[in-house]
Amino acid sequence: MKIEFFHDVICSFCFPMSNRMRQIVKKYPRINVTHRSFALGWEKEQFIQMFGSHEAVKPEVLNHWEQANKNDDLNRFNIEGMKEQDFLFPTSKNGLKAAKAAGMLQGQDAYWEVFDAIQEALFINNRDISDIEILEDVISQTSLDLDAWKTQFNKPETEQAVLEDLNLVQSYGIQGAPALVIEGKYLISGAQPKEVIEETIEKIAKEEGLQLTGLQMMGSDADACRVVDGNWQCD
């Protein structure tokens, strides 16, 4: 089963959703997740359009954090710590490019590793993840080679790949993050409970004839040898 996971590094509800999706992929190993960018505030101009000023974003967003922390199964948000920070709320651009660069270097697992690390830096450690030096420090603590990541981050193709994801958001008609697009035609919107996601995935798998675990039997059983109670047994 192919799932496109649309999320933003500054998206508070994407934080608990990423944790749930990791559990779901562990349970259903035949799910293939592709990570996609969704920008809630690509640059400060978008914040100004939405909130009136960049300064107005943080107080409003901290209210969202309160709700997201209730949604998070682990209640990991450090809301009081964020209130004490004096930087303006981060924009999406650099964080999304950072995760995309990781994925372009080492694939989807690396993208996910970096995405989660960036979100932890913001929501738990209250760091300004739009700051390049902070992003470099975050990357240095992952499995990626920092110099290789820097080179990829600065390539025009990396930003272009993020913009292509944002175009796909428009093409699919996705209105918010997080969002899961399954097999290019089913949408799960928002940070749904893990049980709801699993039920939906299993229903889609049944409708589409997709295998979520194990191997699908083709044809019928034929003669074979196997080990039973420590002994060989052949048909």
Secondary structure, 3 states (H helix, E strand, C coil): CEEEEEECCCCCCHHHHHHHHHHHHHHCCCCEEEEEECCCCCCHHHHHHHHCCCCCHHHHHHHHHHHHHHHCCCCCCCHHHHHCCCCCCCCCHHHHHHHHHHHHHHCHHHHHHHHHHHHHHHHCCCCCCCCHHHHHHHHHCCCCCHHHHHHHHCCHHHHHHHHHHHHHHHHHCCCCCCEEEECCCEEEECCCCHHHHHHHHHHHHHHHCCCCCCCCCCCCCCCCEEEECCEEEEC
